[in-house]
Amino acid sequence: MVQEVPDTQENMEICKKFCGPCPTFKPNDLNTVKPHALFCARGASEKPAAEIEDRGCNCFACPVFHKYELKGGWYCMHSIEGR
């Protein structure tokens, strides 16, 4: 079962370490479109997924991903599966 990821400053600091260098995040300027980051807690980017060039995903290496036993990935494009 997917656990709810709290939108906390602690999780955001972890997120910055993984979304910042993400091969999909920077080239698509996802930091300029809400929710800007921490997509596993805040939901997918308001930028339409069809307009996001998929260049890979760093979610799988993120401690938040493991702590909350998340599935899937590419939360910037697809949000959390099962919600």
N, C-alpha and C positions, 0 to 999 in steps of 0.2 A: 504494500500500500504506500502510495506517495505521501510523504510527510509535508506539512505546511512549512515553508521556509520563512522565518521571521525577517521582516525588513528592518534590520538593525544596522547601526554604524559598524559593529564588529563584522557582520557579514559583508557589508559594503567594502571594508578594507581588504578582506580576503578576495572579493570579487575584482577589485582593481588590479590585483596581481595576476588574474587569469583573463579577464575580459580585455584589459589594456593591451596585452600583446596578442590577443586572439586574431587569427588570420582573416576572420569575417568581420569583426567589430570595427576596426580602424578603416579599412578600405571603403566600407559602406557608411561611414560617418554616423554610426548608431548612437554616439554620445551626443549628437545634436537633436535627436528625436526622442520624445518621451517613450519609455521611462528612463532612458539614458544608460542604465546599467542594472545589475542585480535582477536580471530577467526571471530567474527562478523564483523570486519572491514577488516581483512586481508585474509579471506578465510580459508578453511579447512586445517588441517594438511597435510603435504606431506606424512605422514605415512598412508598407505592404511587403509581405514575404516575397512576392513576385519581383520586387524591386531590389531585393538583397541578393548579392552574388555570394553564394556559398563557397567559402575558401577553406573550410575546416572548422572544427569546434574544440575549444579548450575546456569545456565543462567537465569532461571525464577525468581530468587531472585535479579539479578544484576540490579542496577540503569540504566546502559546503555541499557539493554533490554527494560526497561519501557520507558526511555526517547525517544528512537527511534522507539517505537511501534513495536518491532520485533515479529516475529511469529516463531514457531518451537522450536528450541533449538539444543543442541548437535552440535554446529557450528564447533567444532573441528573435527567432523566426516563428517558433511554434508554441511558445509558452510551455507549461508543464503538462505532460500527458496525464490523463485521468482526472483532470479538473473540469 
